[in-house]
Amino acid sequence: MDRYETLIPRPVTARGEAGTFELTRDTALVAAPGAEDAADAVRLLLAPLRLPLRPASDGTGLVVRLDPAVGGPEAYHLRVTPDGVELSASSVDGIRHATQTLRQLLPDAAWRSAPPAGTRWLLPCGTVSDAPALAWRGGMLDVSRHFFGKHTVMRYVDLFAMHRLNRLHLHLTDDQGWRIESRRYPRLHEVASHRPTTQAWYERQDRTDGTPHGGYFTLDDLAEMSTYAADRGVTLVPEIDLPGHASALLAAYPELGVGAHTVRSGWGISEAVVKPVPATVRFLTDVLAELTDALPGSYVHLGGDECLLRDWTTDPDVTGYMNTLGITDPVDLFGHFLRELAGYLSSRGRRAVMWDEGYVGGGALPDTIVTAWRGDGGARRGGGAADDVGRWPVYPTYFDYDQSDGADEPLSIGGPVTLPDVTAFDPAPADWSDTERAHVIGVQFQAWSEYIPDARHLDYMVFPRACALAEVAWTGGATANFDARLAGHLGRLSAAGCGDRPPPKSERGRRRADGTPIARVRAHLEKLSAHADVPTSLVSM
């Protein structure tokens, strides 16, 4: 099969030609003037090939150029001839993308940590000219419900870079676990990061596994992961979910909420919501300071979803503060609270990101990124005040939903969200207005981990659907001939150690056993997102 016909994501243009070029121990890495940093990026990404790639200032070999004429900030050109390889781009990120494409043109062994003995690095001749359609191309790993350590995260950084995904969103806190060290408030990692057991069946909180679960990232872990990701063109986006989903936080510091709370073992929307008063804001800005010191990226996600505000209407601290502000509606206080935290992040050079309830509830600043998960209504309204909207709808970007109607699928929240569903996704539909379409900055998949207990299961749920989502994000729309190119790509995933779910030949005649049908979920969320007066999930799913 022509390697140029198996590239994922699909380039703007790719054409194979006659001939090959072999990378050997004698191949020189030639950095054109001003491209030294770009050449270092190439050397790092090709390190598994175990080639010296000795630097040279001229001659033939693997030539790296930074050229402003190439186009956008992530555009690149790749040219392979019998005499050598040339990578050109206007930025180091573009050179990284070119290098990942070059790696896909090599034998699948290029994705192993070390090549088998005797491997020859033959590159087929040809050209690629490419650029992404969308700036935000991402995926979310929920490390709160089930904790995945730093080595899993860094492995996913490599898989993201392989597919030109450039945002890795880490859902670090929730009712079931707080996953960030705090040196100022150590009970966050000493108490809030562990639970006694875990719900082990769909909507049956009385059925648990009986095994304690816990873990957290140290601040040094976060800094390490961030540096590792940045070297590969991936930005880590941390999320602290506020003001709801706070059972673990309140188990450690109950004075920040109303009533008694424990680190939850089961799923669903909880009533644990922090009190949005000045003492809580001071506490949280201290935590955000620690987080942003460890993670130098441009974004912090503040959550804002699924908040039950009933306790705010009866707590004297909250009602007194509302009177001080002249606020009578708890939804207005919800927006005020999120704006305070977003403003603090802005003072530290970060953009706030929040789920669409936060935007509808008045929590967004002008530079806030709205992540629309409940349906098209939230996504289309988001551009009215915020500059940027991320398309992250449950259907078809939630990869915690299973992949077929097969009764043999592992336990999940419901489904299915199939591979064809993902490949057909249109981030900015043609029937939207030009203004609505212009505000869409990207797409992202979500891997919520209630029913994803380990890294092997994570791979099964995420891949190859993430390959399809990466192509949608890169090309800006539904993909063509994806199945044929995926067939040539699965060997790369296997070599990279990714335990993906191979697409079955047929799934007809099967019926799923458990979980919520995706059609029902989709209809419910579209109804919610169509109404501007439903800022938070005061109604349950």
FIKEMAR-844528 format. One line per field, with one value per residue (C-alpha): residue number from 1; residue in three letters; x, y, z. Coordinates in Angstrom, 3 decimals, always signed. Each point is the difference from the previous one (the first is absolute). Example, Ala and Ser with C-alpha at 12.3 -4.5 7.8 and 13.67 -1.06 7.14 Angstrom:
REM FIKEMAR-844528
seq <- (1:2) $
type <- (ALA:SER) $
east <- (+12.300:+1.370) $
north <- (-4.500:+3.440) $
up <- (+7.800:-0.660) $
REM end
This chain:
REM FIKEMAR-844528
seq <- (1:2:3:4:5:6:7:8:9:10:11:12:13:14:15:16:17:18:19:20:21:22:23:24:25:26:27:28:29:30:31:32:33:34:35:36:37:38:39:40:41:42:43:44:45:46:47:48:49:50:51:52:53:54:55:56:57:58:59:60:61:62:63:64:65:66:67:68:69:70:71:72:73:74:75:76:77:78:79:80:81:82:83:84:85:86:87:88:89:90:91:92:93:94:95:96:97:98:99:100:101:102:103:104:105:106:107:108:109:110:111:112:113:114:115:116:117:118:119:120:121:122:123:124:125:126:127:128:129:130:131:132:133:134:135:136:137:138:139:140:141:142:143:144:145:146:147:148:149:150:151:152:153:154:155:156:157:158:159:160:161:162:163:164:165:166:167:168:169:170:171:172:173:174:175:176:177:178:179:180:181:182:183:184:185:186:187:188:189:190:191:192:193:194:195:196:197:198:199:200:201:202:203:204:205:206:207:208:209:210:211:212:213:214:215:216:217:218:219:220:221:222:223:224:225:226:227:228:229:230:231:232:233:234:235:236:237:238:239:240:241:242:243:244:245:246:247:248:249:250:251:252:253:254:255:256:257:258:259:260:261:262:263:264:265:266:267:268:269:270:271:272:273:274:275:276:277:278:279:280:281:282:283:284:285:286:287:288:289:290:291:292:293:294:295:296:297:298:299:300:301:302:303:304:305:306:307:308:309:310:311:312:313:314:315:316:317:318:319:320:321:322:323:324:325:326:327:328:329:330:331:332:333:334:335:336:337:338:339:340:341:342:343:344:345:346:347:348:349:350:351:352:353:354:355:356:357:358:359:360:361:362:363:364:365:366:367:368:369:370:371:372:373:374:375:376:377:378:379:380:381:382:383:384:385:386:387:388:389:390:391:392:393:394:395:396:397:398:399:400:401:402:403:404:405:406:407:408:409:410:411:412:413:414:415:416:417:418:419:420:421:422:423:424:425:426:427:428:429:430:431:432:433:434:435:436:437:438:439:440:441:442:443:444:445:446:447:448:449:450:451:452:453:454:455:456:457:458:459:460:461:462:463:464:465:466:467:468:469:470:471:472:473:474:475:476:477:478:479:480:481:482:483:484:485:486:487:488:489:490:491:492:493:494:495:496:497:498:499:500:501:502:503:504:505:506:507:508:509:510:511:512:513:514:515:516:517:518:519:520:521:522:523:524:525:526:527:528:529:530:531:532:533:534:535:536:537:538:539:540:541) $
type <- (MET:ASP:ARG:TYR:GLU:THR:LEU:ILE:PRO:ARG:PRO:VAL:THR:ALA:ARG:GLY:GLU:ALA:GLY:THR:PHE:GLU:LEU:THR:ARG:ASP:THR:ALA:LEU:VAL:ALA:ALA:PRO:GLY:ALA:GLU:ASP:ALA:ALA:ASP:ALA:VAL:ARG:LEU:LEU:LEU:ALA:PRO:LEU:ARG:LEU:PRO:LEU:ARG:PRO:ALA:SER:ASP:GLY:THR:GLY:LEU:VAL:VAL:ARG:LEU:ASP:PRO:ALA:VAL:GLY:GLY:PRO:GLU:ALA:TYR:HIS:LEU:ARG:VAL:THR:PRO:ASP:GLY:VAL:GLU:LEU:SER:ALA:SER:SER:VAL:ASP:GLY:ILE:ARG:HIS:ALA:THR:GLN:THR:LEU:ARG:GLN:LEU:LEU:PRO:ASP:ALA:ALA:TRP:ARG:SER:ALA:PRO:PRO:ALA:GLY:THR:ARG:TRP:LEU:LEU:PRO:CYS:GLY:THR:VAL:SER:ASP:ALA:PRO:ALA:LEU:ALA:TRP:ARG:GLY:GLY:MET:LEU:ASP:VAL:SER:ARG:HIS:PHE:PHE:GLY:LYS:HIS:THR:VAL:MET:ARG:TYR:VAL:ASP:LEU:PHE:ALA:MET:HIS:ARG:LEU:ASN:ARG:LEU:HIS:LEU:HIS:LEU:THR:ASP:ASP:GLN:GLY:TRP:ARG:ILE:GLU:SER:ARG:ARG:TYR:PRO:ARG:LEU:HIS:GLU:VAL:ALA:SER:HIS:ARG:PRO:THR:THR:GLN:ALA:TRP:TYR:GLU:ARG:GLN:ASP:ARG:THR:ASP:GLY:THR:PRO:HIS:GLY:GLY:TYR:PHE:THR:LEU:ASP:ASP:LEU:ALA:GLU:MET:SER:THR:TYR:ALA:ALA:ASP:ARG:GLY:VAL:THR:LEU:VAL:PRO:GLU:ILE:ASP:LEU:PRO:GLY:HIS:ALA:SER:ALA:LEU:LEU:ALA:ALA:TYR:PRO:GLU:LEU:GLY:VAL:GLY:ALA:HIS:THR:VAL:ARG:SER:GLY:TRP:GLY:ILE:SER:GLU:ALA:VAL:VAL:LYS:PRO:VAL:PRO:ALA:THR:VAL:ARG:PHE:LEU:THR:ASP:VAL:LEU:ALA:GLU:LEU:THR:ASP:ALA:LEU:PRO:GLY:SER:TYR:VAL:HIS:LEU:GLY:GLY:ASP:GLU:CYS:LEU:LEU:ARG:ASP:TRP:THR:THR:ASP:PRO:ASP:VAL:THR:GLY:TYR:MET:ASN:THR:LEU:GLY:ILE:THR:ASP:PRO:VAL:ASP:LEU:PHE:GLY:HIS:PHE:LEU:ARG:GLU:LEU:ALA:GLY:TYR:LEU:SER:SER:ARG:GLY:ARG:ARG:ALA:VAL:MET:TRP:ASP:GLU:GLY:TYR:VAL:GLY:GLY:GLY:ALA:LEU:PRO:ASP:THR:ILE:VAL:THR:ALA:TRP:ARG:GLY:ASP:GLY:GLY:ALA:ARG:ARG:GLY:GLY:GLY:ALA:ALA:ASP:ASP:VAL:GLY:ARG:TRP:PRO:VAL:TYR:PRO:THR:TYR:PHE:ASP:TYR:ASP:GLN:SER:ASP:GLY:ALA:ASP:GLU:PRO:LEU:SER:ILE:GLY:GLY:PRO:VAL:THR:LEU:PRO:ASP:VAL:THR:ALA:PHE:ASP:PRO:ALA:PRO:ALA:ASP:TRP:SER:ASP:THR:GLU:ARG:ALA:HIS:VAL:ILE:GLY:VAL:GLN:PHE:GLN:ALA:TRP:SER:GLU:TYR:ILE:PRO:ASP:ALA:ARG:HIS:LEU:ASP:TYR:MET:VAL:PHE:PRO:ARG:ALA:CYS:ALA:LEU:ALA:GLU:VAL:ALA:TRP:THR:GLY:GLY:ALA:THR:ALA:ASN:PHE:ASP:ALA:ARG:LEU:ALA:GLY:HIS:LEU:GLY:ARG:LEU:SER:ALA:ALA:GLY:CYS:GLY:ASP:ARG:PRO:PRO:PRO:LYS:SER:GLU:ARG:GLY:ARG:ARG:ARG:ALA:ASP:GLY:THR:PRO:ILE:ALA:ARG:VAL:ARG:ALA:HIS:LEU:GLU:LYS:LEU:SER:ALA:HIS:ALA:ASP:VAL:PRO:THR:SER:LEU:VAL:SER:MET) $
east <- (+0.000:+1.228:+1.061:-1.163:-3.532:+0.066:+0.859:-2.248:-1.107:-0.478:+2.275:-1.230:+2.089:+2.181:+1.507:+2.320:+2.696:+2.451:+3.121:+1.098:+2.420:+1.570:+0.729:+3.246:+2.605:+1.740:-3.008:+0.731:-2.591:+0.429:-1.417:-0.444:+0.986:-2.416:-1.440:+2.176:-2.874:-2.128:+2.789:+0.171:-3.728:+0.558:+2.822:-2.172:-2.970:+2.167:+2.032:-1.690:+1.598:+3.366:+1.756:+2.656:-1.396:+3.171:-0.386:+1.381:-0.305:-0.214:-0.118:-2.668:-1.855:-2.909:-0.331:-2.088:-1.068:-2.084:-1.695:-2.664:-1.348:-1.256:-3.231:-1.796:+1.658:-0.348:+0.250:+2.836:+1.483:+1.771:+1.996:+1.750:+2.252:+2.660:+2.554:-1.507:-2.869:-1.036:-2.359:-1.119:-2.436:-0.479:+0.250:+1.463:-3.519:-0.261:+3.330:-1.255:-3.043:+2.227:+2.147:-3.026:-1.083:+3.516:-0.199:-3.283:+1.701:+2.644:-0.603:-2.317:+3.027:+0.663:-2.656:+1.730:+2.159:+2.887:+0.070:+0.455:+3.464:+0.511:-2.742:+0.625:-1.454:-1.136:-2.059:-2.117:+0.491:-2.781:-1.320:-2.412:-1.396:-2.149:-1.581:-2.692:-3.490:-0.558:+2.329:-1.293:+0.292:-0.264:-1.088:-0.920:+1.151:-2.014:+2.678:-2.350:-2.565:+2.858:+3.561:+2.472:+3.568:+2.535:+1.368:-3.446:-0.435:+3.376:-0.780:-3.175:+2.037:+1.937:-3.219:-1.467:+3.089:-0.107:-3.476:+0.683:-2.239:+1.379:-2.112:-0.028:-2.690:+0.416:-3.155:+1.863:-2.744:-3.467:-2.202:+1.975:+3.509:+2.267:+3.155:+2.267:+2.544:-0.412:+2.907:-2.080:-3.093:+1.391:-3.300:-0.958:+2.415:+0.110:-3.777:-1.770:+2.044:-1.176:-3.337:-0.786:-1.591:-1.452:-3.422:+0.323:-3.229:-2.189:-2.294:+0.469:+1.817:-0.504:+2.239:+3.610:+3.341:+1.116:+3.439:+1.346:+0.984:+2.173:+2.939:+1.019:+2.557:+2.636:+0.641:+3.335:-1.863:-2.168:+3.032:+1.717:-3.039:-0.426:+3.601:-0.226:-3.200:+1.342:+3.041:-2.457:-2.297:-2.750:-1.433:-1.309:-3.322:-0.705:-3.541:-1.138:-3.761:-1.823:-2.230:-1.663:+1.432:+1.680:-0.556:+3.703:+1.004:-2.600:+0.975:+3.421:-1.164:-3.668:-0.037:-0.065:-3.422:-3.322:-0.515:+2.182:+1.612:+2.237:+2.034:-2.706:+0.193:-2.947:-0.959:-2.632:-0.545:+0.670:-1.231:+3.557:+0.533:+2.523:-1.259:+0.838:+1.097:+3.266:+1.684:-0.604:+1.283:+3.198:+0.497:-0.555:+2.223:+2.783:-0.559:-0.112:+3.277:+1.674:-1.503:+1.002:+3.503:+0.374:-1.733:+1.097:-2.626:-2.453:-3.251:-1.733:-3.417:-2.293:-2.824:-3.298:-2.173:-2.737:-0.323:-2.910:-0.353:-2.647:+2.373:+0.908:-3.549:+0.006:+3.578:+0.370:+3.555:-1.132:-3.241:+1.815:+2.590:-2.751:-1.570:+3.377:+0.270:-3.611:-0.679:-3.298:+0.341:+2.551:+0.654:+1.341:+2.285:+1.133:+1.046:+1.671:+2.040:+1.268:+0.855:+2.081:+2.041:+0.269:+1.210:+2.659:+1.191:+0.131:+2.264:+2.381:-0.054:-2.433:-3.258:-2.904:-1.829:-3.426:-2.859:-2.965:-2.035:+2.663:-0.459:-3.808:+0.162:+1.981:+3.404:+1.919:+2.370:+0.492:+3.008:-1.542:-0.129:-3.438:+0.011:-3.430:-0.878:-3.789:-0.909:+0.043:-2.004:+2.791:+2.624:-1.916:-0.742:+3.548:+1.344:-2.348:+2.302:+3.070:+2.501:+0.575:-2.207:+1.145:-2.292:+0.015:-3.524:-0.852:-0.912:+2.416:+3.013:-0.628:+2.098:-1.236:-3.016:+0.653:+0.705:-2.726:-3.312:+1.850:-0.948:+3.653:+1.136:+1.476:-1.998:-0.520:-2.318:-2.001:+0.217:+0.880:+2.254:+1.411:+3.051:-2.207:-1.770:+3.341:+1.185:-3.291:+0.313:-0.066:+1.460:-1.531:-3.064:-0.834:-3.470:+1.494:+0.513:+3.425:+0.397:-0.830:+2.397:+2.781:-0.060:+0.724:+3.671:+0.121:-1.218:+0.915:-0.896:-0.814:+0.956:-1.935:+1.322:-2.857:+0.151:+3.598:+2.015:+3.443:+2.243:-0.728:-3.719:+0.707:+1.745:-2.923:-2.515:+2.033:+1.579:-0.647:-2.793:+2.665:+1.621:-3.287:-0.474:+3.575:-0.769:-3.228:+1.910:+2.843:-2.114:-2.915:-2.738:-1.205:+2.744:+0.254:+1.318:+0.821:-0.514:+2.539:+2.625:-0.715:+0.736:+3.510:+0.313:-0.855:+3.498:+1.439:-2.313:+1.009:+3.697:-0.562:-1.458:-3.532:-2.615:-2.640:-3.335:+0.297:-3.157:-2.101:-1.119:-3.668:-2.045:-3.481:-2.556:+1.556:-1.610:+1.671:-0.634:+0.370:+0.306:-1.936:-0.698:+1.903:-3.047:-1.856:+2.988:+0.460:-3.648:+0.032:+3.172:-1.131:-3.157:+2.052:+2.443:-2.800:-1.077:+2.092:-1.794:+1.419:+3.477:+0.779:-1.175:-2.761:-1.751:+1.703:+0.616) $
north <- (+0.000:+3.505:+1.522:+3.392:-1.471:-1.096:+3.297:+0.945:+2.710:+0.397:+2.744:+2.759:-1.574:-3.114:-1.659:-2.971:-0.180:-2.586:-0.723:-0.074:+1.698:-1.903:+1.601:-1.497:+0.666:+2.179:+2.246:+3.580:+2.249:+3.314:+3.087:+2.953:+3.340:+0.834:-3.528:-1.398:-0.359:-1.646:-2.485:-0.825:-0.781:-2.356:-1.748:-0.522:-1.397:-2.366:-1.201:-3.475:-0.657:-0.211:+2.012:+2.563:+2.623:+1.983:+3.746:+1.651:+3.500:-0.957:-2.953:-2.655:-2.183:+1.069:+3.759:+2.188:+3.510:+2.706:+1.898:+2.694:-0.548:-3.490:+1.421:-0.269:-0.624:-3.789:-0.499:-2.063:-1.475:-3.342:-1.141:-3.374:-0.648:-2.665:+2.611:+0.989:+1.453:+3.600:+1.186:+3.610:+2.010:+3.479:-1.220:-2.731:-1.426:-0.376:-1.805:-2.325:-0.853:-0.624:-2.331:-1.974:-0.404:-1.129:-2.617:-1.305:-0.453:-2.243:-3.664:-0.506:-0.789:+3.762:+0.163:-2.478:+1.198:-1.893:-1.542:-3.723:-0.978:+0.415:+2.579:+2.207:+3.498:+0.247:+3.049:-0.110:+3.067:+2.529:+3.327:+1.168:+3.507:+0.426:+2.295:-0.425:+1.446:+0.447:+1.348:-2.050:-3.734:-1.877:-2.714:-0.201:-2.676:-0.262:-0.840:+0.679:-2.824:-2.426:+1.197:-0.484:+0.818:+2.194:-2.748:-0.598:+3.740:+0.296:-3.018:+1.791:+3.107:-2.119:-1.408:+3.502:+1.328:-2.973:+1.139:+3.780:+0.470:+3.001:+0.339:-2.602:+0.946:-1.617:-0.154:+0.126:+0.385:-1.368:-1.543:-3.245:+1.365:+3.052:-0.735:+3.002:+0.443:+3.189:+1.024:+2.746:-2.137:-3.549:-1.619:+0.357:-2.760:-1.787:-0.390:+0.995:-2.219:-3.334:-1.811:-3.313:-1.783:+0.576:-0.525:-3.042:-0.139:+2.307:+2.088:-2.419:+1.886:-2.943:-2.132:+0.967:-1.645:+0.073:+1.319:+3.374:+2.320:+3.088:+1.957:+3.509:+1.917:+1.894:+3.527:-1.264:-2.722:+2.656:+2.086:-3.077:-0.984:+3.562:+0.208:-3.415:+1.068:+3.390:-1.672:-1.925:+2.898:-0.914:+2.394:-1.410:+1.568:-0.659:+0.031:+0.705:-0.532:+2.769:+0.852:-3.432:-3.508:+0.912:-3.000:-0.867:+3.616:+0.387:-3.282:+1.570:+3.557:-0.154:+3.657:+0.918:-1.590:-0.818:-3.239:-3.090:-1.619:-2.957:-0.952:-1.694:-3.602:+0.253:+1.998:+2.571:+3.681:+0.809:+2.867:+0.872:+3.640:+2.377:+3.180:+2.876:+2.369:+1.981:-2.592:-2.708:+2.222:+0.698:-3.733:-0.820:+2.761:-1.375:-3.405:+1.507:+1.797:-3.323:-1.596:+2.760:+0.144:-3.696:+0.199:+2.914:-0.633:+2.658:-1.554:-1.158:-1.649:+1.044:-2.477:+1.690:-2.982:-1.893:+2.285:-0.452:+3.377:-0.866:+0.212:+3.563:+1.196:-1.246:+0.549:+3.249:+0.667:-0.183:+1.932:+2.685:+0.359:+0.189:+2.870:+1.769:-0.283:+0.944:-3.387:-1.814:-2.890:-2.763:-0.367:+3.551:-0.915:-3.055:+2.287:+2.474:-2.808:-1.356:+3.486:+0.607:-3.147:+0.742:+3.504:-1.416:-2.316:+2.951:+1.829:-2.958:+0.006:-2.915:-0.296:-1.594:-2.891:-1.152:-2.276:+1.632:+0.266:+2.389:+2.216:-0.052:+0.704:+3.195:-1.336:+0.806:+2.881:+1.297:-2.301:-3.101:-3.115:-1.634:-3.793:-1.031:-3.534:-0.002:+0.557:+2.427:+2.679:+0.742:-0.005:+2.429:+2.409:-0.067:+2.169:+2.793:+1.259:-2.212:-0.024:-3.742:-3.068:-3.607:-2.658:-2.834:-1.441:-3.287:-1.366:-0.833:+1.124:-1.817:-3.134:-1.388:-1.135:-3.378:-0.587:-2.377:-1.578:-3.203:-1.804:-0.957:+3.607:+0.686:+1.863:+3.658:+2.903:-0.755:+0.481:-0.638:+2.657:-1.803:+0.658:+1.129:+2.396:+1.660:+0.125:+1.700:+2.755:+3.538:+2.524:+3.060:-1.076:+1.827:+0.957:+2.074:+3.706:+1.261:+1.597:-3.227:-1.963:+2.539:-0.415:-3.749:-0.424:-3.760:-3.366:-2.411:-3.502:-0.832:-3.227:+0.135:-2.833:-1.224:-3.312:+0.237:-1.500:-0.346:+1.059:-3.091:+0.707:+3.654:-0.941:-2.235:+2.795:+2.808:-1.610:-0.074:+2.548:+2.551:-0.561:+1.018:+2.985:+1.136:-0.053:+1.954:+2.580:+0.256:+0.163:+1.922:-2.379:-3.462:-2.260:-1.919:-3.535:-0.237:-3.747:-0.797:+2.284:-1.298:-3.535:+1.164:+1.941:-2.752:-1.458:+3.306:-0.027:-3.560:+0.840:+2.974:-2.358:+1.318:-2.642:+1.315:-1.612:-1.266:+0.849:-3.183:-1.186:-0.085:+0.929:-0.619:-1.890:+0.816:+1.928:+1.724:-1.300:+3.013:+3.769:+2.888:+0.098:+2.875:+1.166:+0.716:+1.802:+2.070:+1.086:+0.986:+2.081:+1.721:+1.044:+1.405:+1.817:+1.657:+2.102:+2.920:-0.037:-3.388:+1.048:-3.016:-3.563:+0.689:-2.875:-3.373:-2.221) $
up <- (+0.000:-0.849:+3.345:-1.239:-0.148:+3.672:+1.685:+2.958:+0.265:-3.742:-1.397:-2.279:-2.780:+0.022:-3.046:-0.192:-2.674:-1.289:+2.021:+3.630:+2.353:+2.887:+3.336:+1.309:+2.640:-2.564:-0.651:+1.008:+1.667:-1.786:+1.703:-2.316:+1.570:+2.836:+0.148:+2.775:+2.502:-2.662:-0.713:+3.717:-0.102:-2.942:+1.837:+3.086:-1.940:-2.031:+2.988:-0.003:-3.400:+1.800:-2.700:+0.929:-2.421:+0.367:-0.468:-3.109:-1.395:-3.669:-2.342:-0.527:+2.439:+2.157:-0.538:+2.317:-0.998:+1.639:-2.800:+0.658:-3.483:+0.866:+1.415:+3.332:+3.362:-0.245:-3.772:-1.438:-3.159:-0.231:-3.011:-0.371:-2.992:-0.623:+1.081:+3.349:+2.021:+0.505:+2.745:-0.123:+2.093:+1.396:+3.618:+2.160:+0.427:-3.769:-0.066:+2.730:-2.127:-3.014:+2.091:+1.187:-3.627:-0.927:+2.765:-1.409:-3.374:+1.574:+0.911:+2.972:+2.176:+0.060:+2.756:+2.281:+2.877:-1.582:-3.491:-0.597:-1.155:-3.705:-0.528:-3.031:-0.016:-3.614:-0.900:-3.157:-2.161:-0.246:+1.246:+2.685:+0.369:+3.054:+2.591:+2.672:-0.363:+3.756:+2.667:+2.972:-0.620:+3.226:+2.338:+3.663:+2.428:+3.212:+2.566:+2.905:-0.182:-0.672:+0.428:-2.849:+1.007:-1.718:-2.244:-1.503:-0.523:-1.720:-2.177:-1.041:-0.750:-2.504:-1.478:-0.246:-1.767:-2.367:-1.100:+0.077:+3.058:+1.874:+3.180:+2.787:+2.498:+3.437:+2.137:+3.302:+2.612:+0.574:+2.679:-0.161:+0.386:+0.091:-2.004:+0.667:+2.776:+2.019:+2.189:+1.540:+0.658:+0.340:+0.988:-3.667:-0.954:+3.354:+0.388:-3.207:-2.325:+1.458:+0.194:+1.742:-2.971:-3.477:-1.531:-2.219:-1.980:-2.026:+2.285:+2.903:+2.745:+2.354:-2.223:+0.647:-0.583:+3.646:-0.971:+1.165:-2.839:+0.015:-1.295:-0.961:-2.003:+1.901:-1.200:-1.311:-1.936:-1.622:-0.924:-1.459:-2.052:-1.231:-1.199:-1.645:-1.787:-1.092:-1.577:-2.171:-0.871:+2.468:+2.604:+3.277:+1.047:+3.690:+1.341:+3.555:-0.125:+1.890:+1.743:-0.212:-0.134:+3.287:+2.330:+0.189:+0.579:+2.752:+1.624:+0.569:+0.825:+1.091:+1.026:-3.692:-0.528:+1.614:+1.926:+0.317:-3.020:-0.776:-3.045:-2.042:-1.143:-2.399:-3.051:-0.902:+0.788:+3.658:+2.159:+1.025:-1.016:+1.545:+1.649:-2.381:+2.775:+0.308:+2.261:-2.604:-2.806:+1.986:+0.548:-3.662:-1.335:+2.212:-1.597:-3.474:+0.714:+0.809:-3.092:-2.401:+1.446:-0.863:-3.388:-2.214:-2.691:-1.155:+1.258:+3.187:-0.094:+2.858:-0.588:+0.821:-0.946:+1.821:+3.033:+2.398:+1.719:+2.608:+2.977:-0.889:+0.655:+3.622:+1.164:+2.037:-1.245:-3.607:+0.398:+1.984:-2.731:-2.617:+1.958:+0.097:-3.781:-0.588:-1.630:+0.468:-2.451:+0.799:-3.735:-0.026:+2.893:-1.977:-2.857:+2.366:+1.595:-3.315:-1.244:+3.128:-0.633:-3.726:+0.837:+2.299:-2.768:-2.368:+2.472:-0.299:-3.790:-0.401:-1.911:+1.825:-1.624:+1.222:-0.886:-1.701:+3.230:+1.288:-3.037:+0.124:+3.745:-0.554:+1.023:-3.182:-0.590:-3.567:-0.536:+1.600:-2.147:+0.124:-0.276:-1.246:+1.032:+0.295:-3.636:-2.891:+1.816:+2.479:-2.718:-2.205:+2.849:+1.331:-2.752:+0.971:+2.753:+0.077:-2.805:-0.059:+0.209:+0.186:-1.477:+2.542:-0.246:+1.702:-3.424:-1.514:+2.100:+3.301:-0.233:+3.316:-2.028:-1.559:-3.646:-1.150:+0.959:+0.735:+3.192:+0.339:+0.402:+3.459:+2.619:-0.921:+0.667:-3.158:-3.709:-2.631:-1.478:-2.997:-2.110:-2.931:+2.384:+0.732:-3.599:-1.002:+2.620:-1.417:+2.490:-1.729:-2.009:-3.203:+1.232:+2.834:-0.575:-1.034:+3.436:+1.816:-2.165:+0.466:+3.787:-0.144:+0.853:+0.188:+1.157:+2.741:+1.141:+3.615:+1.813:+3.277:+2.118:+2.196:-1.868:-1.239:+2.861:-1.580:-2.863:-2.109:+0.115:-0.722:-3.243:-0.971:+0.479:-1.570:-3.064:-2.900:+0.593:+0.957:-3.413:-1.623:+2.306:-0.718:-3.707:+0.472:+2.053:-2.516:-3.159:+1.520:-1.080:-0.774:-1.312:-3.271:-0.542:+3.677:+0.362:-2.705:+1.510:+3.499:-1.182:-0.850:+3.264:+2.495:-0.271:+1.206:+3.026:+0.807:-0.263:+2.303:+2.628:-0.300:+0.829:-2.378:-0.865:-3.592:-1.956:-0.318:-3.417:+0.990:+3.038:-1.348:+2.032:+3.365:+2.807:+2.893:+3.510:+2.290:+0.050:-1.460:-3.755:-1.564:-1.963:+3.243:+1.533:-3.140:-0.117:+3.673:-0.307:-3.186:+1.857:+2.877:-2.240:-1.982:+2.987:+1.196:+3.370:+1.062:+1.170:+2.156:+0.191:+2.511:-1.716:-0.043:-2.977) $
REM end
